[in-house]
Amino acid sequence: MEVKDAILKVTPETDYSIFDQIEAKDHEQVIFCSDPEVGLRAIIAIHNTSLGPGLGGTRMWPYKSDKEALLDVLRLSRGMTYKAAVAGLNLGGGKGVIIGDPKKDKTEALFRSYGRFVEGLAGRYITAEDVGIDVRDMEWVRMETKYVTGISRALGGSGDPSSVTALGTYAGMKASAKKVFGSDSLVGKKISIQGAGHVSYYLVKLLAQEGAEIFICDLFPEKAHAIAKEFGARVVDKEDIFDVDCDIFSPCALGSVLNSDTIPRLKCAIIAGCANNQLDSETVHGPMLIERGILYAPDYVINAGGLINVANELEGYNREHAHSQAERIYDTLIDIYDHAEKLNIPTYTASNELAIQRVRQIGRIKQVYASTSNYSGRLGELNKR
């Protein structure tokens, strides 16, 4: 196994500098991992460690190119910095991507090899599960590194964080409803959900219990039908989900779904979902939502429940504490909406500003030297002489 030089083969039309991409979003470090014998091709991006080690999940996805994988991991890791900062966690932002098909390319050797690369970062990056990854995969990674969260309860972890991500998303929906409709009740509200994964399952359960009218789709229709059957939701074709007349549209699949093609089709008052990087471009598509009068819940704020859950493992997992923190996403979003309204800026700009403010303030505090116990002990011995 070896770390190889990263050389992306690109045509003149798509030529770009890897370092330009890394520096554009102020990343600290990007690691390219290769182990051909087990089929591992992965990228780990560490965005900012001012508040603490970079924590963020690893996703496995059949990216069309190395460039696509790099751009995804850079965007995702930056989002984790902001997510941790806004959530009040003493963690930085990091993310990993493994290039491969999670339905057919998973092996113990691949994930253990990946774990060796994570271990080699000596705690600068702590990983967890993400899209295409489950608890078993993380247990394989954990065989080679201690820098893993989201492991099974049998091994002392918290297990699948999906239910806590859903709880935070649900709280964020209610906060958004409060801002737009004057009440946070979701009874009778029409909510369309794109994606029928683990988080969507728990989210639909919460919404159904409150009495919302739910529409759902997925790339794999059988997953949507299973959730719909259990909770009384209506299945929509994946191509038609953007055309559903609803109160809240909830993207809970992959990113970049809010773009120039989809935004004009939306018939909702609120966008509040757990997918990462929902806006294809903040500068282009954020204003489009504002022009249409649609309130956007910044994705890394509303979906922070999963991060909150796995972060709790680092201090000794307490389920009640994790749930309480996830429910506070309601208050965090209200603050962001008020900040955005006061300054007449987009909600995602408001959340970015609050995140950057905390990173800078706490980062400055950490510049002040605090003695370690080792040095304190030696100084005490010297003072006795």
N, C-alpha and C positions, 0 to 999 in steps of 0.2 A: 504494500500500500504506500502511496506517495502523494505529496501535494505537487501538482503540475502547474506550470505557468499557464495563465489564462489568456488564450488567444482566440478571440471570437472572429469567425470568418464572416465578413460582411461585404456586401457589394458596395460600389461607390455611392449608390443611391441611399444606402442605409449606414454609410460609414460614420462613426462617431468615436469619441475618445471615452474609454472606460473611466479614466480619472475625471473627466468632465462630468460624467454621470454621477460618480461618487461624491464629488465636491459640490455639485449643484444643490444637494440637499444636506450638506454638512455632515456626511458620514465620517466616522472615525476609522472604520476598518471593514474590509470585505475579504472573505476567505473562500477560495475555490477548492473544492474537495473532489478528489478522483481516486477511485479504486476499481479499475476495470475488471478485476477477477470476480468481483461480486456485483458488478453493474452499477456501482455508485457514482453518480454525478450530482453534486450538491453545491449550493452557495449559501454561506452564512453572512449576513450583514449586521454590523453593530453600528447603530446610528449615534447614540449619545449616552455616556455613562456618568454624567454630572451628578445625577441623583442616586446612582447605584448601578449594579451590574445590569446589562441588557437582558431583559426577559421577554421572550416571545416564542410562540409555537413554531413548529416545523410543519410545512405542508408538502404533500406529494402530489404532483400534477404532471400530465403529459404535455409540457410546454412545447410549442412548435419550434422554438429556437433557444439557444443559449441567451441571446439578447432579451427575449421575452421573459425568461426566468430571472435575469439580472434586474430588469426594470421592475418586475413584480416584487422581488425581495427588498429592493431599495425603497419602494413606496410603503411596503408593509412595515419595515423596521422603523421608518420615520414616524409612521402612525402609532407605533408602540411607545415611542418616546412621549408623544403628546398624550396618549391614552393613560400612561402611568402617571404623568404629571398632573393631568386634570383630575384623575381619580384620587390624588393625594398619596400615592404610593412612593416609597423610596427606592425606585427602580428606574433603570434606563430602558432604552428601546433596542431590541434586537429581533431578528427573524431568520428562519432557515427555510430553504426550498430544496426538495429532492426532485430531480427530473425523472419522471417515470409514471407508469400507469398503476395507480393503487389497486386496481382490480386484478392485476396479473404479475406485477413486478416485485412484490414484497417478499423478502426472505429474511431470516434471522441474521444471516451473515451481512446483508446490506445494512441493516439498522445498527448492528454492533460495530461495523466499520464506521458508520456515521458518528456513533457515540465516541469513538476514539478521537475524531476530529474535534468534537465538542469538548472532550476532556483536555485536549491540547491547548484550549483557550484559557484554562486555569481559572474558570469562574467569571470571566468577562462576559460570557454568554450563558444563559440558563434556558434550556429548551422545554417545550411542552407539546401537546398534540394540537393539530390544526386540521385543515381540510385534507382529507385522504389518509389521515393518521388516526389510529385508535389506541386505547390504553395498552393493548398487548405490544404494539410496536414500540411504545415508550418504555415498556419493561425490558425489551431487548436492548434499547439504547442505554438504559440504566445499568445493564450488566457491565458497561465499559466506562461509565461516568456517573459521578454523583450529582452533576449539574442538570438535573431533570426534575420537573414537577408534573402534576397531573397523572401520577401513577395510581395503581389500584389501591383500594382501601386495605387489601390484604397485606400490602407492602408498606403501609403507614401513610399512604397518600389520601387524596380526596376523591379519586376516581374521575370519571367523566365530568368536566366542568360545564357541559352543555346546559344543564338545568339552571345554573346560576347565571349564565349568559342570557338565557331566556327571561329570567326574573328581572335582570337589569333592563333588558329591552322592553319588557312589559311596563316597568316603572317609567321608562322614557316615553313610551307611547302615551301613558296617562298624563305625564307632564306636558307633552305636546298638545294633547287634547285640551288641557286646562288653558293653555295659551291661546289656542285658536277658537275653541267653542265656549270657554268660560267655565267649563266643568270637566273634571278628569274622569267622569264616568264613560265607560266604553260599551255600556248596555245599548244594543241595537245598532252600534256603529259598524259600518261595512269596512272590513279590513282585508286587503288582498296581499297574500304572501308569496313571494317568489323563492322557491326552494323548499324541499321537504326533508331536510337533514335532521340531525339530532336536536339542534337548537329549535328548529321549527316545530318539532314534535311537542316539546315542553311549552313553547310559546302558544301554540294552538290550544293546548290543554288549559292554560291560564285564561286565554281569551274566551274560550268556550264556557268556562266556569262563570265568567262575568256576564255572558249573554251577548257577545259580539256575533255578527254575521260574517263568516270567514270564507274566503276564496283562496285556493292554493294551486300551485303548479310545480312541476319539477322536470328536469331533463329525462328522468326515469319515471314515467307516469304511474307505475305500480307503487312507488313510494308515496306519491301524493294521494292515490286512492286509499292506501292503508290508513293514513292519517285522517282523511275525510270520513272514512267509514267509522272510525272510532269516535270522532268528535263532532260529526254532523256538519262538516265543511263541504263546500262545493268545489269540484275539480275544474280547473280552467286549462286550456291548452297553453303550453309555454310561450307560444307566439302571440297569444291574446292577452297575457296578464297585464300588459301596459294599457290596455283599452278598457279595463274594468272600471265601471263607475263606482267609486268608493270614497270613503272618508280618509283612510290611511293606506298608503302603499308601503309595504315592508319588504325591501330587498334582503333576502337571507341566503343568497347563493354566492357567486363570485363578484368581483369588482367591475368597475367601468360600465355599469348597466344604465347609468344616468348620462345620456349623451345626446347629440344633436338629432338622432333618429328617434329616440324613445321619449324624451321630455315633451315634445309637442303632442304626444298621444295620451299623456297622463290626464286622468280625471279624478284628482284627489286634492285634498287640502293640506295633507301632511305626508312627509316621507320619513319613516322611522323604522329602520331595519338593522339587522345585526351583521350584514356583510361588510367586509373591509373595502375601502377605496371605492365607494359607490359612484362618486363623481368622476367621469372620465377626465375632466379638467376642471379644477376649482375656478380658474379665471374665466373660462368660457361658459361652462355649464352651471356654475353657481348662480351667476346673474340671470341665466335663463329661467331658473326656478323662481327667483325673486320677481322677475317680470310677470310670471304667471301666478304670483301670489301664493306659492306653495311654501310652507314652512319646512325647513330641512333640519332634522336632528343629526348633528355631526356624527358620522358612523363610529369613530373611535371613542366617542363619549358614551353613546347609548349601548355599545356592545362590550363595555369594559368589564362586565360581570365575570366573564371567563378568566380574565387576567387577575381580577380581584380574588377569585377563588384559588387559583394556583399560587398566587403570591402569599396567601394565608398559609400554605404548606411550609413556606420557608421559616415561619415563626412558630409552627406547631398548629396543625389545622383545627379550627373551631367552626363548625358548620353554621351555627347561629350568627357568629361574628361576620362570616363571609356573606351571608344573606342580608344582614343589616347594612353592610357596606354597599352591596349591589342595589339595594332599595334606595340608597341615597343618591343614585343616579338621577332620580326625580328632581331633587333639590339642585344638583349640579346643572341640569339642563335649564331649570327655571332661571338660575343665575346667568347662564350663557344667553338665554333669550332676552333677559332684561338688559344685559351688557350690550348686546347687539342693537336693541331698540334705542337705548340711550345714545349710542355713538353713531347710529344709522349705518351699521356695517352688517355684512352677511353673518349668519350664525357660525359658519365654519371659521370665518376670520376672527370672530369673538373668541371661540374656543381655542384657536391657535394662539391668540395673544395671551390668554390666561395660562396656557400651558408653557409658553416660552417665558413668561414672567416668573413662574415658579421655578423653572429650570435655572434661570439666571440667579434668582434670589438664593436658592438653596445651594447652587453651585458656588456662589460667592462665599457663603458661610463656610463651606468645606475647604476653602483656601486657607482658613485659619488653622494652624497646626494644633492638633490635640494629641497629647502624649499617649503612647501605648503603655499597657501595663508593664511590659518588659523594661522600657526606659524608666518608668516611674519607680520600679523596683530597684534598678541600678542606682538611680539618683538618691533613693532613700538610704541605700548602703553607703554611698559617698558622704551623705550628710552626717552619718553616725561617726565617721572617722575624725 
